[in-house]
Amino acid sequence: MREPPIGEVYEVWRERRGQAPQPTDALFTVTSAGSATVDIPGSVRGLREVMVTAEPLGGSASPTSPALLRVALAG
């Protein structure tokens, strides 16, 4: 991944079927080589999708940019 724009951070979101994406406290940046490690907080049971967006430092209560990464889950 590219580094987030200046003044932004990547945020992990959890989405359940029929619900809006819920923010997590998983905020991260990437190295200059484009790598990062981040955990998905809590259980993934029942989740439809996990996504990552670029958000202002400190994160957001709802996504302010399109998802850069989406992972569909079988839950």
C-alpha positions in Angstrom: 0.0 0.0 0.0 1.1 3.6 -0.4 1.6 5.7 2.6 -1.5 7.6 3.6 -1.7 11.3 2.6 -0.1 13.7 5.1 -2.5 14.3 8.0 -4.3 10.9 7.4 -4.1 7.4 8.7 -5.6 4.1 7.6 -8.6 2.8 9.6 -10.0 -0.7 9.8 -13.8 -1.0 9.6 -16.1 -4.0 10.4 -19.4 -4.4 8.5 -22.2 -6.7 9.4 -25.0 -7.6 6.9 -27.6 -4.8 6.7 -25.6 -2.4 8.9 -23.3 0.5 8.2 -19.5 0.0 8.6 -18.5 0.3 12.3 -15.2 1.9 13.1 -12.5 0.1 15.1 -9.5 1.4 17.1 -7.2 -0.2 14.5 -5.4 2.8 13.0 -2.2 2.3 11.1 0.3 3.7 8.6 2.7 1.8 6.3 6.5 1.7 6.0 8.2 3.4 3.1 8.3 -0.1 1.5 4.5 -0.2 1.6 4.1 -2.9 4.3 2.1 -2.9 7.5 0.7 -5.2 10.1 -2.6 -4.6 11.7 -5.1 -6.8 13.7 -8.9 -6.8 13.3 -10.1 -6.1 16.8 -12.6 -8.5 18.3 -14.2 -11.5 16.7 -14.9 -11.7 12.9 -17.9 -14.0 13.5 -20.9 -12.6 11.8 -19.0 -10.0 9.8 -19.8 -9.6 6.2 -16.8 -7.5 5.3 -13.7 -5.8 6.7 -12.4 -2.7 4.9 -9.7 -0.1 5.2 -10.1 3.6 4.4 -7.8 6.7 4.7 -9.1 8.9 7.5 -8.0 12.1 9.3 -5.5 11.5 12.1 -7.3 9.9 15.1 -9.8 8.1 12.9 -13.4 8.8 12.1 -16.9 7.7 13.3 -18.0 7.0 9.7 -15.9 6.5 6.5 -14.9 9.8 4.9 -13.3 8.2 1.8 -13.9 5.2 -0.4 -12.5 1.9 0.8 -9.0 1.2 -0.4 -9.2 -2.5 0.6 -12.2 -4.7 1.1 -12.2 -8.3 2.3 -15.4 -10.3 2.1 -16.0 -12.8 4.8 -18.2 -15.9 4.8 -19.9 -14.9 8.1 
